Amino acid sequence: MAILEIKNISKVFEDNLVVDNISLNINQKEFFTLLGPSGCGKTTLLRMIAGFTKPDSGIILLDGIDITNLPPEKRPLHTIFQSYALFPHMTVFDNIAFPLKMAKWNKSKLIEQVEELLEDVQLTKFAHRYPHELSGGQKQRVAIARSLVDRPRILLLDEPLSALDARLREHMHVELVKLQEETGVTFIYVTHDQSEALALSSRIAVMNLGKVEQLDTPQDVYSKPETYFVADFLGKCNLLSAEVLAINHNIITLKVADILEFDLIIDEVENIIVGQKGWYSIRPEKVKAKRQDPDDEDLFSVKATVKGYYYYGDGTLYEFLLANGTKIQSMLSNNKATQASFFNDNSDVIIAFEPESGNFLVR
């Protein structure tokens, strides 16, 4: 069931259409992420949900009630920004308790609620410390606990982990998901970090130029991108020119990179016609490489030449060239005890993939 409904929301700044007629629903107890590059409109959309920015058109409904013109302090939601905005003169306990004191909670209930949150964010032994005595990750947890202490309907998070180092960010990913599940509060999270969005989210709205290009689960956004932008923005992806040669029920025959030809089973063919041009997208980890033809009828295979590789620790990214010079990348796992690479530059290999591992994207 939708807790938040965004209907035809638009915002213009100095003749620049920042948010362009966006409509989407966010469900109760969902970890929902707005993902996109800088300037795509994701933070502006979050600020309109929070009430800090007023939309030029459209409405926002919370639990079916129009809150479009409601001031921020009247909305049952909280926002966490990149800066944690902790009170430097207050202890961790008092920072977290502040919203409850303002709401004039009973003292015993206030203490019980704050102590529960301190335990949830693993800061019980830091309750009497001040912000300057905490690490970046601890400050982040205090900010989150303070925002959750009065159980808002929605928690808005605007790139809250961007100031943390990579290792601490990964730790906070686990903490955020755990807190969201334990409290049942709906999280709306803004980030430009693709791996962060994939790790945290129930659903992801990928934004570009003020629009939502795709709204789906992390698995489908990554494995089944619907547009060139989504395929290109989320991680590494081979994007090869493609043309539809034939259509037979739900099977299309594609000519890819001018020299590859194979059949692809797709869900919807209504908007596809013979002669239509687009792209075939396939992730590097879906492309296999062998020294000889693989004994698997489900795989499409073709000869290629190794033109370089990049070592990433757990995997090696290879770049292959087809006979006509088209580049295809393959990510191979480093699962051998001593060898970091499997192939040398300029060696001949057979690359292979299941056609259904990729998508046809209409131009």
DASUL-V535529 format. One record per residue. N is the residue number from 1. RES is the residue in one letter. OMEGA is omega in degrees with one decimal (999 if undefined). Layout:
n: {N	N}
res: {RES	RES}
omega: {OMEGA	OMEGA}
//
This chain:
n: {1	2	3	4	5	6	7	8	9	10	11	12	13	14	15	16	17	18	19	20	21	22	23	24	25	26	27	28	29	30	31	32	33	34	35	36	37	38	39	40	41	42	43	44	45	46	47	48	49	50	51	52	53	54	55	56	57	58	59	60	61	62	63	64	65	66	67	68	69	70	71	72	73	74	75	76	77	78	79	80	81	82	83	84	85	86	87	88	89	90	91	92	93	94	95	96	97	98	99	100	101	102	103	104	105	106	107	108	109	110	111	112	113	114	115	116	117	118	119	120	121	122	123	124	125	126	127	128	129	130	131	132	133	134	135	136	137	138	139	140	141	142	143	144	145	146	147	148	149	150	151	152	153	154	155	156	157	158	159	160	161	162	163	164	165	166	167	168	169	170	171	172	173	174	175	176	177	178	179	180	181	182	183	184	185	186	187	188	189	190	191	192	193	194	195	196	197	198	199	200	201	202	203	204	205	206	207	208	209	210	211	212	213	214	215	216	217	218	219	220	221	222	223	224	225	226	227	228	229	230	231	232	233	234	235	236	237	238	239	240	241	242	243	244	245	246	247	248	249	250	251	252	253	254	255	256	257	258	259	260	261	262	263	264	265	266	267	268	269	270	271	272	273	274	275	276	277	278	279	280	281	282	283	284	285	286	287	288	289	290	291	292	293	294	295	296	297	298	299	300	301	302	303	304	305	306	307	308	309	310	311	312	313	314	315	316	317	318	319	320	321	322	323	324	325	326	327	328	329	330	331	332	333	334	335	336	337	338	339	340	341	342	343	344	345	346	347	348	349	350	351	352	353	354	355	356	357	358	359	360	361	362	363}
res: {M	A	I	L	E	I	K	N	I	S	K	V	F	E	D	N	L	V	V	D	N	I	S	L	N	I	N	Q	K	E	F	F	T	L	L	G	P	S	G	C	G	K	T	T	L	L	R	M	I	A	G	F	T	K	P	D	S	G	I	I	L	L	D	G	I	D	I	T	N	L	P	P	E	K	R	P	L	H	T	I	F	Q	S	Y	A	L	F	P	H	M	T	V	F	D	N	I	A	F	P	L	K	M	A	K	W	N	K	S	K	L	I	E	Q	V	E	E	L	L	E	D	V	Q	L	T	K	F	A	H	R	Y	P	H	E	L	S	G	G	Q	K	Q	R	V	A	I	A	R	S	L	V	D	R	P	R	I	L	L	L	D	E	P	L	S	A	L	D	A	R	L	R	E	H	M	H	V	E	L	V	K	L	Q	E	E	T	G	V	T	F	I	Y	V	T	H	D	Q	S	E	A	L	A	L	S	S	R	I	A	V	M	N	L	G	K	V	E	Q	L	D	T	P	Q	D	V	Y	S	K	P	E	T	Y	F	V	A	D	F	L	G	K	C	N	L	L	S	A	E	V	L	A	I	N	H	N	I	I	T	L	K	V	A	D	I	L	E	F	D	L	I	I	D	E	V	E	N	I	I	V	G	Q	K	G	W	Y	S	I	R	P	E	K	V	K	A	K	R	Q	D	P	D	D	E	D	L	F	S	V	K	A	T	V	K	G	Y	Y	Y	Y	G	D	G	T	L	Y	E	F	L	L	A	N	G	T	K	I	Q	S	M	L	S	N	N	K	A	T	Q	A	S	F	F	N	D	N	S	D	V	I	I	A	F	E	P	E	S	G	N	F	L	V	R}
omega: {-177.0	173.1	-178.8	177.5	177.8	-173.0	172.5	-178.0	175.7	176.9	178.8	172.5	177.2	178.5	177.9	-179.7	-173.3	175.2	-167.6	170.3	-178.2	173.2	175.5	176.9	177.3	-171.9	176.5	176.3	-178.0	170.0	-171.1	-176.3	169.8	-174.0	176.2	179.9	176.5	177.9	-177.4	177.9	-174.2	179.2	176.6	177.5	178.4	-180.0	176.2	175.4	-178.6	-178.5	179.6	178.3	-178.5	178.6	176.3	176.6	179.9	-179.2	176.6	-179.0	174.2	-174.5	177.5	-178.3	-179.5	178.8	-173.5	-176.7	180.0	179.3	-176.0	-175.8	179.0	-178.7	-178.2	179.4	179.4	-179.4	172.9	-179.8	179.7	173.5	-169.2	176.1	175.1	177.3	-173.2	-177.7	-179.3	174.3	175.9	-179.5	-176.0	175.4	-178.8	-176.7	-171.9	179.8	-179.4	176.5	178.5	178.5	176.2	175.8	171.2	-172.7	-177.7	177.7	178.6	-179.4	-179.8	-178.5	-178.8	179.4	177.1	178.5	177.6	178.3	-179.5	-177.4	175.5	-179.9	-177.2	-176.3	177.6	-172.3	-174.7	174.7	178.6	-176.1	-177.7	179.4	-175.8	172.4	179.3	179.6	178.4	176.3	179.1	-179.7	175.8	-179.8	179.5	179.6	179.0	-179.1	-177.3	-168.7	178.9	174.9	176.9	176.7	-177.8	171.9	179.3	-176.8	-176.9	-179.1	-172.4	-175.9	-172.3	-177.9	-175.9	177.1	-170.8	-177.5	179.9	176.7	179.2	177.4	-178.8	175.1	-180.0	-178.7	-178.5	179.5	179.6	179.7	-179.4	-180.0	-177.3	-177.1	-177.5	178.8	175.8	177.7	169.6	-166.1	178.4	177.3	170.8	-175.7	-175.7	-178.1	177.4	180.0	-179.5	-176.2	-170.1	-156.8	164.5	175.1	-179.2	169.5	179.6	-175.7	177.0	177.2	174.1	-179.2	172.1	-178.6	178.0	177.2	-173.4	174.6	177.1	-178.6	-177.4	177.2	-178.9	-173.1	-177.3	179.3	-177.2	-178.9	177.4	-178.1	-178.6	179.6	-176.0	-175.2	-176.9	175.4	179.7	-178.2	170.1	178.1	-173.1	177.8	-176.5	177.4	179.8	179.7	-177.9	177.6	178.3	-174.7	-179.2	177.6	175.6	174.5	-176.3	165.7	-171.8	178.6	176.5	-176.1	-179.7	179.0	179.9	178.1	-179.9	175.5	179.4	-175.8	-175.3	179.7	-174.2	-174.4	-178.8	179.9	175.9	-178.3	-179.0	-179.5	179.8	-179.9	169.9	-178.2	176.6	-178.0	-178.4	-179.1	176.6	-178.8	-179.9	178.6	-179.1	176.3	177.8	-177.5	177.8	-178.9	-177.3	-175.6	-179.1	-177.4	169.7	-175.7	-179.0	178.2	178.9	179.8	179.3	179.5	177.0	176.9	-176.8	-175.8	-178.8	-179.4	-179.2	179.6	175.3	179.3	179.3	172.7	-178.9	174.1	171.6	-175.7	-178.5	177.1	177.6	-179.5	173.6	179.2	178.4	176.5	-178.3	-177.8	176.0	-174.8	175.5	-173.2	-171.4	-170.0	179.1	-180.0	-178.2	-173.9	176.8	177.7	176.5	176.8	-179.6	-179.7	170.9	173.8	-174.8	178.8	171.2	-179.1	-178.4	174.7	179.6	-178.2	168.6	-179.7	-178.2	179.5	999}
//
